Amino acid sequence: MNEKEQNELEKLNDNPTLLEAIKEVLFSKFDLNEVVKNMKEDVDNQILGEITRSCIGGAELLKEGFKKIESYKKVEDKLDETNIAI
């Protein structure tokens, strides 16, 4: 990942509202309840099992990805607050 991309991830981490909104949208694609609601009624158990594994696996990969994204945080420059006049 290049420096510009890393800087953009730092900006994303500085905006928790945006980060949570992105998570919500992406995780909704792996919400098993929503997926099942939109399925045809004649789905057999094997297909349902495959869909379930896909949803769980996809959500786990997203979690791992967001952990990596959250590792890109700005390093705050700490000022030396020691008073040299004392």
CNS distance restraints for C-alpha pairs under 8 A (distance, minus, plus):
assign (resid   1 and name CA) (resid   5 and name CA) 6.27 0.50 0.50
assign (resid   1 and name CA) (resid   6 and name CA) 6.74 0.50 0.50
assign (resid   2 and name CA) (resid   6 and name CA) 6.37 0.50 0.50
assign (resid   3 and name CA) (resid   7 and name CA) 6.15 0.50 0.50
assign (resid   4 and name CA) (resid   8 and name CA) 6.33 0.50 0.50
assign (resid   5 and name CA) (resid   9 and name CA) 6.36 0.50 0.50
assign (resid   6 and name CA) (resid  10 and name CA) 6.29 0.50 0.50
assign (resid   6 and name CA) (resid  72 and name CA) 6.74 0.50 0.50
assign (resid   7 and name CA) (resid  11 and name CA) 6.33 0.50 0.50
assign (resid   8 and name CA) (resid  12 and name CA) 6.24 0.50 0.50
assign (resid   9 and name CA) (resid  13 and name CA) 6.25 0.50 0.50
assign (resid   9 and name CA) (resid  69 and name CA) 6.37 0.50 0.50
assign (resid   9 and name CA) (resid  70 and name CA) 7.92 0.50 0.50
assign (resid   9 and name CA) (resid  72 and name CA) 6.02 0.50 0.50
assign (resid   9 and name CA) (resid  73 and name CA) 7.71 0.50 0.50
assign (resid  10 and name CA) (resid  14 and name CA) 6.32 0.50 0.50
assign (resid  10 and name CA) (resid  72 and name CA) 5.25 0.50 0.50
assign (resid  10 and name CA) (resid  73 and name CA) 4.96 0.50 0.50
assign (resid  10 and name CA) (resid  74 and name CA) 5.74 0.50 0.50
assign (resid  11 and name CA) (resid  15 and name CA) 6.63 0.50 0.50
assign (resid  12 and name CA) (resid  16 and name CA) 7.29 0.50 0.50
assign (resid  12 and name CA) (resid  18 and name CA) 7.06 0.50 0.50
assign (resid  12 and name CA) (resid  19 and name CA) 6.25 0.50 0.50
assign (resid  13 and name CA) (resid  19 and name CA) 6.72 0.50 0.50
assign (resid  13 and name CA) (resid  69 and name CA) 7.75 0.50 0.50
assign (resid  13 and name CA) (resid  70 and name CA) 6.25 0.50 0.50
assign (resid  13 and name CA) (resid  72 and name CA) 7.24 0.50 0.50
assign (resid  13 and name CA) (resid  73 and name CA) 6.32 0.50 0.50
assign (resid  14 and name CA) (resid  73 and name CA) 7.66 0.50 0.50
assign (resid  15 and name CA) (resid  19 and name CA) 6.35 0.50 0.50
assign (resid  16 and name CA) (resid  20 and name CA) 6.03 0.50 0.50
assign (resid  17 and name CA) (resid  21 and name CA) 6.20 0.50 0.50
assign (resid  18 and name CA) (resid  22 and name CA) 6.20 0.50 0.50
assign (resid  19 and name CA) (resid  23 and name CA) 6.25 0.50 0.50
assign (resid  20 and name CA) (resid  24 and name CA) 6.10 0.50 0.50
assign (resid  21 and name CA) (resid  25 and name CA) 6.32 0.50 0.50
assign (resid  22 and name CA) (resid  26 and name CA) 6.20 0.50 0.50
assign (resid  23 and name CA) (resid  27 and name CA) 5.83 0.50 0.50
assign (resid  24 and name CA) (resid  28 and name CA) 6.01 0.50 0.50
assign (resid  25 and name CA) (resid  29 and name CA) 7.06 0.50 0.50
assign (resid  26 and name CA) (resid  30 and name CA) 7.51 0.50 0.50
assign (resid  26 and name CA) (resid  62 and name CA) 7.95 0.50 0.50
assign (resid  27 and name CA) (resid  31 and name CA) 6.54 0.50 0.50
assign (resid  27 and name CA) (resid  59 and name CA) 6.35 0.50 0.50
assign (resid  27 and name CA) (resid  62 and name CA) 7.48 0.50 0.50
assign (resid  28 and name CA) (resid  34 and name CA) 7.78 0.50 0.50
assign (resid  29 and name CA) (resid  35 and name CA) 7.79 0.50 0.50
assign (resid  30 and name CA) (resid  35 and name CA) 7.37 0.50 0.50
assign (resid  30 and name CA) (resid  55 and name CA) 4.71 0.50 0.50
assign (resid  30 and name CA) (resid  56 and name CA) 7.18 0.50 0.50
assign (resid  30 and name CA) (resid  58 and name CA) 6.50 0.50 0.50
assign (resid  30 and name CA) (resid  59 and name CA) 5.98 0.50 0.50
assign (resid  31 and name CA) (resid  35 and name CA) 6.34 0.50 0.50
assign (resid  31 and name CA) (resid  55 and name CA) 6.78 0.50 0.50
assign (resid  32 and name CA) (resid  36 and name CA) 6.02 0.50 0.50
assign (resid  32 and name CA) (resid  52 and name CA) 6.70 0.50 0.50
assign (resid  32 and name CA) (resid  55 and name CA) 6.24 0.50 0.50
assign (resid  33 and name CA) (resid  37 and name CA) 6.21 0.50 0.50
assign (resid  34 and name CA) (resid  38 and name CA) 6.50 0.50 0.50
assign (resid  35 and name CA) (resid  39 and name CA) 6.48 0.50 0.50
assign (resid  39 and name CA) (resid  43 and name CA) 7.51 0.50 0.50
assign (resid  43 and name CA) (resid  47 and name CA) 6.33 0.50 0.50
assign (resid  43 and name CA) (resid  48 and name CA) 6.60 0.50 0.50
assign (resid  44 and name CA) (resid  48 and name CA) 6.28 0.50 0.50
assign (resid  45 and name CA) (resid  49 and name CA) 6.00 0.50 0.50
assign (resid  46 and name CA) (resid  50 and name CA) 6.29 0.50 0.50
assign (resid  47 and name CA) (resid  51 and name CA) 6.17 0.50 0.50
assign (resid  48 and name CA) (resid  52 and name CA) 6.09 0.50 0.50
assign (resid  49 and name CA) (resid  53 and name CA) 6.18 0.50 0.50
assign (resid  50 and name CA) (resid  54 and name CA) 6.11 0.50 0.50
assign (resid  51 and name CA) (resid  55 and name CA) 6.14 0.50 0.50
assign (resid  52 and name CA) (resid  56 and name CA) 6.23 0.50 0.50
assign (resid  53 and name CA) (resid  57 and name CA) 5.86 0.50 0.50
assign (resid  54 and name CA) (resid  58 and name CA) 5.84 0.50 0.50
assign (resid  55 and name CA) (resid  59 and name CA) 6.11 0.50 0.50
assign (resid  56 and name CA) (resid  60 and name CA) 6.23 0.50 0.50
assign (resid  57 and name CA) (resid  61 and name CA) 6.27 0.50 0.50
assign (resid  58 and name CA) (resid  62 and name CA) 6.23 0.50 0.50
assign (resid  59 and name CA) (resid  63 and name CA) 6.24 0.50 0.50
assign (resid  60 and name CA) (resid  64 and name CA) 6.35 0.50 0.50
assign (resid  61 and name CA) (resid  65 and name CA) 6.17 0.50 0.50
assign (resid  62 and name CA) (resid  66 and name CA) 6.13 0.50 0.50
assign (resid  63 and name CA) (resid  67 and name CA) 6.21 0.50 0.50
assign (resid  64 and name CA) (resid  68 and name CA) 6.40 0.50 0.50
assign (resid  65 and name CA) (resid  69 and name CA) 6.25 0.50 0.50
assign (resid  66 and name CA) (resid  70 and name CA) 5.98 0.50 0.50
assign (resid  67 and name CA) (resid  71 and name CA) 6.39 0.50 0.50
assign (resid  68 and name CA) (resid  72 and name CA) 7.29 0.50 0.50
